[in-house]
Amino acid sequence: MLAALASLSAARPALAAPTAEMPSKPVAVSATLQRIYQRAYDEAYSRHAVLQSDGTTFVSTGDIGMEWLRDSSAVMTAYIGLARTDSYVRAMLHGTIARQAKYIRIDPYANAFTVDYRVAERKFEVDSLLYPVWFSYLYWKGTGDQSIFTPEVHAAFKTVLETLRTEQRHRQRSRYRSSELANGGLGTPVAYTGLVWTGFRPSDDAARFQFNIPDNMLAVVVLRDLTEIERTVYRNRRMAQNAWGLSVEIQRAIERYGLINDPPYGRIYAYEIDGYGHANLMDDANIPSLLSIPYFGYVGTNDVAYQATRRFVLSPSDPYFFAGKYASGIGSPHTPHGYVWPLALVMQALTSTDASEVGRVMGYLAASDTGDHRLHESFNSDWPESYTRDDFAWPNALFAQMMLGRQNRLPPVLESMARY
């Protein structure tokens, strides 16, 4: 089996992107979007994911030769539909899940690892534990293939659940500390709420307040997915009940503590809270974000609180919303002031119900192309030639997923995530 995988990797076939139907835009913009799409669809498959001799798949984040649990899951999601008919892609996704399970068992508090199974970065980010479970669930539902659910994957899921439970009561039960956090590595003080504590945001930046609301929303969804896996595949009633119970606790806490009245927007979700009444009102381009709430399925696009929150995060009231000559959108404290993230622009299109907004955002994406036909981490909204990261796989994979959704080429489990 390992020799077969090695030969597959050496003789990796070219992958042509299906022709996408583009939004109604001028010819030049549509042509640019088509070139971005074709490169985006091919690159994660041909450049960033490499089958290893142990049967696993190492997925780099792009121009940084390490694997982030979050990024590797997000990048490979676009290929789930293809795995139904392509044996090489199926092996690649199997290997991704197998490697993620090994990483989680090595250290559930690490967010990034090397190809030889060493911890590359130990920033505890709740979403880093959630994404592999979510990806496994989406793969299963998209292909019907249960063979990914090995004993080692089950052990990793158990570690995820135990860690989330521990971090509900971080100060009392957790041994995790980071020199980048306040109070001797503990982070800012928090009151018990039922939410799960996180040290860092999905951007890898330290949290201002340690209860990240989008992270906890994703936890609600993923724990319900885990409940189904445990009941149906592993037939482990105890873990299923534990996962379901935790999802209920977290959801109740979000709705009790995470909603803030902010005129003129109304009741909106905060980005971070501490349980003592303090809230950080902002959004960040990295997913999970407040903008992405319907994408991962916490509530629907038309939910009243989400719509109010969306108006806030896409306005100057959000300190990380930037408007320039060539683009307007959400950025991040991770990158310079005034830099918009294509990742957030794609998510804005995915969560929009307004065709004119989608067309405008697609124009911003086309304007960001400096000739390499890649979506970068971020770009200067007044000067797109100034950007961060030459090669960042995540936004390109999400863009490809969106285009596949427009062509009805995704399995049903992914359709609601990738259509506008």
C-alpha positions in Angstrom: 0.0 0.0 0.0 2.8 2.4 0.9 4.7 1.7 -2.2 1.5 2.3 -4.3 1.0 5.6 -2.6 4.6 6.6 -3.2 4.2 5.9 -6.9 1.0 7.8 -7.0 2.7 10.8 -5.5 5.6 10.6 -8.0 3.2 10.4 -11.0 0.7 12.9 -9.8 -1.8 13.6 -12.6 -2.6 17.1 -13.7 -5.9 18.4 -12.5 -7.9 20.6 -14.7 -10.5 22.9 -13.2 -14.0 22.6 -14.7 -15.0 25.7 -16.5 -16.9 27.9 -14.1 -19.8 30.1 -14.9 -18.7 33.5 -13.7 -20.9 36.4 -12.3 -22.1 38.9 -14.9 -19.0 41.1 -15.1 -17.0 42.8 -17.8 -15.0 40.4 -19.9 -11.6 41.3 -18.4 -12.8 40.8 -14.9 -14.4 37.4 -15.7 -11.2 36.3 -17.5 -9.1 37.2 -14.5 -11.5 35.3 -12.1 -11.4 32.3 -14.4 -7.6 32.3 -14.3 -7.6 32.6 -10.5 -10.1 29.7 -10.3 -8.1 27.4 -12.5 -4.9 28.0 -10.6 -6.7 27.8 -7.2 -8.3 24.4 -8.1 -5.0 22.9 -9.2 -2.5 24.2 -6.7 -3.6 22.6 -3.4 -3.7 19.2 -5.2 -0.5 19.6 -7.1 1.7 21.7 -4.8 0.6 21.8 -1.2 -0.5 18.2 -0.4 2.1 15.5 -0.5 1.5 11.8 0.2 4.1 10.5 2.6 5.7 7.0 3.0 3.6 6.2 6.1 0.4 6.6 4.1 -0.5 10.0 5.5 -0.7 13.3 3.6 1.3 16.4 4.6 -0.5 19.6 3.7 1.6 22.7 3.9 -0.1 26.1 4.3 1.7 27.4 1.2 5.0 29.4 1.5 5.4 28.2 5.1 6.5 24.6 5.1 4.5 23.5 8.1 1.0 22.1 8.5 -1.7 23.9 10.4 -4.6 21.7 11.5 -7.1 24.3 10.5 -5.6 25.2 7.2 -5.0 21.6 6.1 -8.7 20.8 6.7 -10.0 23.9 4.9 -7.7 23.4 1.9 -8.7 19.8 1.4 -12.4 20.3 1.8 -12.8 21.5 -1.9 -11.7 18.1 -3.1 -14.3 15.9 -1.2 -16.6 15.7 -4.2 -13.7 14.6 -6.5 -12.7 11.9 -3.9 -15.9 10.0 -4.8 -14.5 9.0 -8.3 -10.7 9.7 -8.1 -8.7 7.1 -6.2 -5.6 9.3 -5.9 -7.6 12.2 -4.4 -9.4 9.7 -2.0 -6.0 8.4 -0.8 -4.8 12.0 -0.4 -7.8 12.9 1.8 -7.6 9.7 3.8 -4.0 10.5 4.5 -4.8 14.0 5.6 -7.3 12.7 8.2 -4.8 10.1 9.4 -2.0 12.6 9.9 -4.2 15.1 11.7 -5.2 12.4 14.2 -1.5 11.7 14.8 -0.8 15.4 15.4 -3.7 15.8 17.8 -2.5 12.8 19.9 1.1 14.2 20.0 -0.1 17.5 21.5 -3.8 18.8 21.4 -2.6 22.3 22.4 -0.4 22.7 19.3 -1.7 24.4 16.2 1.1 23.6 13.7 3.4 20.7 13.0 6.3 19.7 10.8 6.4 16.9 8.3 8.4 14.7 10.7 5.7 15.0 13.5 7.4 17.7 15.6 5.4 20.6 17.1 6.1 23.7 15.1 3.9 26.1 17.1 2.1 25.6 20.3 -0.6 28.2 20.3 -3.8 26.8 21.7 -6.6 27.7 19.3 -9.9 26.0 19.8 -10.6 25.9 16.0 -7.4 23.8 15.5 -9.1 21.0 17.3 -12.4 21.4 15.7 -11.4 21.6 12.0 -10.1 18.0 11.7 -13.4 16.6 13.2 -15.4 18.8 10.9 -13.4 17.8 7.9 -13.7 14.1 8.7 -17.5 14.5 9.1 -17.8 16.4 5.8 -15.7 13.7 4.0 -17.8 10.9 5.4 -21.1 12.6 4.4 -19.8 13.6 1.0 -18.4 10.2 0.0 -20.2 7.7 2.3 -16.7 6.3 3.1 -16.4 5.2 6.8 -13.0 3.7 6.4 -11.4 6.9 7.6 -12.7 6.3 11.1 -9.9 4.1 12.5 -9.1 3.5 16.1 -6.4 6.1 16.0 -8.9 8.7 14.7 -11.3 7.7 17.4 -8.6 8.2 20.0 -7.9 11.7 18.6 -11.6 12.5 18.8 -11.6 11.5 22.4 -8.6 13.8 23.1 -10.5 16.6 21.4 -13.5 16.1 23.6 -11.4 15.9 26.8 -9.5 19.0 25.9 -12.6 21.0 25.2 -14.1 19.9 28.6 -10.8 20.9 30.4 -10.8 24.3 28.7 -14.3 25.1 29.9 -12.7 25.6 33.3 -9.3 26.7 32.1 -8.1 28.4 35.3 -9.0 25.5 37.5 -8.1 22.5 35.3 -5.8 23.4 32.5 -2.0 23.2 32.6 -1.6 25.2 29.4 0.4 28.4 29.6 1.9 30.6 26.9 4.5 33.3 27.2 2.5 35.4 24.7 -0.5 35.7 27.1 -1.0 38.0 30.0 -1.0 37.0 33.7 1.9 34.7 33.6 0.6 32.9 30.5 -2.9 32.4 31.8 -4.5 35.1 29.7 -7.0 37.7 30.8 -9.2 36.7 33.7 -12.5 35.0 32.8 -15.6 33.9 34.6 -17.1 30.5 34.1 -19.8 30.7 31.4 -19.9 27.2 29.8 -17.9 28.5 26.8 -14.5 27.0 25.9 -11.4 29.1 26.6 -8.9 29.8 23.8 -5.5 31.4 24.0 -5.3 32.5 20.4 -7.5 33.5 17.5 -7.8 31.7 14.2 -5.3 34.3 12.9 -2.7 32.9 15.4 -2.8 36.2 17.3 -3.4 36.3 21.0 -7.0 36.8 22.1 -7.9 40.0 23.9 -10.6 38.2 25.8 -10.3 34.4 26.0 -13.9 33.4 25.0 -13.9 33.6 21.2 -17.6 33.6 20.1 -17.1 32.3 16.5 -14.8 29.5 17.8 -17.5 28.5 20.2 -20.2 28.6 17.5 -18.1 26.3 15.4 -17.7 24.0 18.4 -21.5 23.7 18.7 -21.8 22.6 15.1 -18.8 20.2 15.2 -19.8 18.6 18.5 -23.1 17.7 16.9 -21.3 16.2 14.0 -19.1 14.3 16.4 -22.3 13.1 18.2 -23.5 11.5 14.9 -20.1 9.9 14.2 -20.0 8.4 17.7 -23.6 7.1 17.5 -23.5 5.8 13.9 -19.9 4.7 13.3 -18.2 4.0 16.6 -21.4 3.2 18.4 -20.1 4.8 21.6 -23.1 6.1 23.5 -21.0 7.7 26.2 -18.9 9.8 23.9 -22.0 10.7 21.9 -23.8 11.9 25.0 -20.8 13.9 26.1 -20.4 15.6 22.8 -24.1 16.5 22.5 -24.2 17.7 26.1 -21.2 20.0 25.6 -22.7 21.4 22.4 -25.9 22.3 24.3 -23.9 23.9 27.1 -21.9 26.0 24.7 -24.8 27.1 22.6 -26.7 28.3 25.7 -23.7 30.2 26.9 -23.3 31.9 23.4 -26.9 33.1 23.4 -26.7 34.2 27.1 -23.3 36.0 27.1 -22.3 36.5 23.5 -25.1 38.9 22.3 -24.5 42.6 22.8 -26.9 45.5 22.2 -25.1 47.9 19.9 -27.2 50.7 18.4 -27.8 51.3 15.6 -27.3 47.7 14.6 -29.3 46.1 17.4 -28.4 42.8 19.0 -25.2 41.6 17.5 -22.7 38.8 18.4 -19.4 39.9 20.0 -16.1 38.6 18.7 -14.7 37.9 22.2 -16.0 38.2 25.8 -14.6 37.4 29.2 -17.8 36.5 31.1 -17.4 39.6 33.4 -19.3 41.9 31.0 -16.5 42.9 28.8 -16.8 42.4 25.0 -14.6 43.0 22.0 -16.7 44.1 19.0 -14.8 43.4 15.8 -14.3 40.7 13.3 -11.2 39.0 11.7 -10.9 37.6 8.2 -9.8 34.2 9.5 -12.5 31.5 9.7 -14.4 30.9 12.0 -15.4 34.6 11.9 -18.6 36.4 12.7 -19.1 36.9 8.9 -18.8 33.1 8.3 -21.5 32.0 10.8 -23.9 30.7 8.2 -21.0 29.1 6.2 -20.3 26.6 9.0 -24.0 26.3 9.9 -24.5 27.8 13.4 -27.5 29.8 12.1 -28.8 30.5 8.6 -28.1 33.6 6.5 -31.4 35.2 7.2 -31.1 34.9 11.0 -31.9 38.3 12.6 -28.9 38.4 14.9 -26.6 37.3 12.1 -27.9 40.0 9.7 -27.4 42.7 12.4 -23.9 41.3 13.1 -23.1 41.2 9.4 -24.1 44.9 8.9 -21.7 45.7 11.8 -18.7 43.8 10.6 -19.0 45.1 7.1 -19.1 48.7 8.2 -16.6 51.3 9.5 -17.8 50.4 13.0 -15.6 47.3 12.8 -12.1 48.4 13.5 -10.8 45.9 10.9 -13.0 46.8 8.0 -11.1 48.8 5.5 -12.3 50.7 2.4 -9.8 51.8 -0.3 -9.6 52.7 -4.0 -9.6 49.1 -5.2 -11.4 47.1 -2.5 -13.4 47.2 0.7 -13.5 44.3 3.1 -12.4 42.8 6.4 -8.8 42.6 7.3 -7.0 41.4 10.5 -4.7 42.7 13.2 -2.4 40.0 11.9 -1.6 42.2 8.8 -1.0 45.9 8.2 -3.8 48.5 8.6 -5.7 49.0 5.4 -5.0 45.5 4.1 -8.1 43.5 3.0 -8.1 39.7 3.1 -9.3 37.7 0.0 -10.4 35.0 2.4 -12.9 37.4 3.9 -14.0 38.7 0.4 -14.8 35.1 -0.7 -16.7 34.6 2.6 -18.6 37.8 2.0 -19.7 36.5 -1.4 -20.6 33.1 0.1 -22.8 34.6 2.8 -24.5 37.3 0.6 -28.0 37.2 -0.7 -27.5 40.3 -2.8 -26.3 39.7 -6.4 -25.0 43.2 -6.7 -22.9 42.8 -3.6 -21.5 39.5 -4.9 -20.6 41.1 -8.2 -18.8 44.0 -6.4 -16.8 41.6 -4.2 -15.8 39.5 -7.2 -14.5 42.7 -8.8 -12.4 43.3 -5.7 -10.9 39.8 -6.0 -10.1 40.4 -9.7 -8.5 43.7 -8.8 -6.2 41.9 -6.3 -4.6 39.8 -9.0 -1.1 41.2 -9.6 -0.4 38.8 -12.5 0.3 35.5 -10.6 -3.4 34.6 -10.6 -3.3 33.7 -6.9 -5.3 35.1 -4.0 -2.8 36.3 -1.3 -3.2 36.5 2.4 -4.0 40.2 2.3 -3.5 43.2 0.0 -3.4 47.0 0.3 -6.9 48.2 -0.6 -5.4 51.3 -2.2 -2.5 49.5 -3.9 -3.0 45.7 -4.6 0.6 45.3 -5.7 1.5 45.5 -2.0 0.4 42.3 -0.4 1.4 39.7 2.2 2.4 36.1 1.5 3.3 35.0 -2.0 1.6 31.6 -1.6 -1.3 31.1 0.8 -3.4 28.0 0.1 -6.5 28.7 2.1 -8.2 31.5 0.2 -7.5 29.8 -3.1 -9.1 26.6 -1.9 -12.1 28.4 -0.6 -12.5 30.3 -3.9 -12.3 27.0 -5.8 -15.0 25.6 -3.5 -17.2 28.5 -4.2 -16.8 28.1 -7.9 -17.5 24.4 -7.8 -20.7 25.2 -5.8 -21.8 27.5 -8.6 -21.5 24.6 -11.0 -23.4 22.2 -8.7 -20.3 20.0 -8.6 -20.2 19.6 -4.8 -21.8 16.8 -2.7 -25.0 17.9 -0.9 -23.2 18.3 2.5 -21.1 21.0 1.0 -23.7 22.7 -1.2 -25.1 25.0 1.4 -21.5 26.1 2.3 -20.5 27.1 -1.2 -23.4 28.8 -2.9 -24.4 32.4 -3.2 
